[in-house]
Amino acid sequence: MSDKPRFANKTKQAEVPNVKTLNIKINSLARTIKDLQYAKKEVETESKRLETFKTENQDRVSQQENVLKEAEMMVPHSENRIRSGIKDLSDYLEKERANIADEELIENAEKTLKNAEEALNV
């Protein structure tokens, strides 16, 4: 038996805690951007479906209006989560930038922040 821990060879290289935290914040913000894009796409889809129901299937119009309202509520919710994620990531980056040696990771964080700002302005 070796003196190594049982799973030493199977685990990823141990990340510095602030690098791991930065990765989590970047991925969380990127996922929220995708959520916003999906919510906007869903509003478009449900709007088209509502128009179809108005001409073809009057019985389902009120139900579809409720579906559309729910889809529309997700857009501001996602936008608020993006704003929160932007603040969280930019504050963390400002505080910990000096302690993170991985320039590629910092560039990725800045790119994600830029993408988030663009997603809010579209």
Contacts in CASP RR format, 6 or more apart in sequence:
PFRMAT RR
TARGET T0000
AUTHOR 0000-0000-0000
METHOD contacts of the structure
MODEL  1
MSDKPRFANKTKQAEVPNVKTLNIKINSLARTIKDLQYAKKEVETESKRL
ETFKTENQDRVSQQENVLKEAEMMVPHSENRIRSGIKDLSDYLEKERANI
ADEELIENAEKTLKNAEEALNV
15 23 0 8 1.000
16 99 0 8 1.000
16 100 0 8 1.000
18 96 0 8 1.000
18 99 0 8 1.000
18 100 0 8 1.000
19 100 0 8 1.000
19 102 0 8 1.000
19 105 0 8 1.000
21 92 0 8 1.000
21 96 0 8 1.000
22 92 0 8 1.000
22 93 0 8 1.000
22 96 0 8 1.000
22 100 0 8 1.000
22 105 0 8 1.000
22 109 0 8 1.000
23 105 0 8 1.000
25 85 0 8 1.000
25 88 0 8 1.000
25 89 0 8 1.000
25 92 0 8 1.000
25 109 0 8 1.000
26 89 0 8 1.000
26 105 0 8 1.000
26 108 0 8 1.000
26 109 0 8 1.000
26 112 0 8 1.000
28 85 0 8 1.000
29 82 0 8 1.000
29 85 0 8 1.000
29 86 0 8 1.000
29 88 0 8 1.000
29 89 0 8 1.000
29 112 0 8 1.000
29 113 0 8 1.000
29 116 0 8 1.000
30 112 0 8 1.000
30 115 0 8 1.000
32 78 0 8 1.000
32 81 0 8 1.000
32 82 0 8 1.000
32 85 0 8 1.000
32 116 0 8 1.000
33 82 0 8 1.000
33 112 0 8 1.000
33 115 0 8 1.000
33 116 0 8 1.000
33 119 0 8 1.000
35 74 0 8 1.000
35 78 0 8 1.000
35 81 0 8 1.000
36 75 0 8 1.000
36 78 0 8 1.000
36 79 0 8 1.000
36 82 0 8 1.000
36 119 0 8 1.000
37 119 0 8 1.000
39 71 0 8 1.000
39 74 0 8 1.000
39 75 0 8 1.000
39 77 0 8 1.000
39 78 0 8 1.000
40 75 0 8 1.000
42 71 0 8 1.000
42 74 0 8 1.000
43 68 0 8 1.000
43 71 0 8 1.000
43 72 0 8 1.000
43 74 0 8 1.000
43 75 0 8 1.000
46 64 0 8 1.000
46 67 0 8 1.000
46 68 0 8 1.000
46 71 0 8 1.000
47 68 0 8 1.000
49 64 0 8 1.000
49 67 0 8 1.000
50 61 0 8 1.000
50 64 0 8 1.000
50 65 0 8 1.000
50 68 0 8 1.000
53 60 0 8 1.000
53 61 0 8 1.000
53 64 0 8 1.000
54 61 0 8 1.000
79 120 0 8 1.000
82 116 0 8 1.000
82 119 0 8 1.000
82 120 0 8 1.000
83 120 0 8 1.000
85 116 0 8 1.000
86 113 0 8 1.000
86 116 0 8 1.000
86 117 0 8 1.000
89 109 0 8 1.000
89 112 0 8 1.000
89 113 0 8 1.000
90 113 0 8 1.000
93 106 0 8 1.000
93 109 0 8 1.000
93 110 0 8 1.000
93 113 0 8 1.000
97 106 0 8 1.000
100 106 0 8 1.000
END
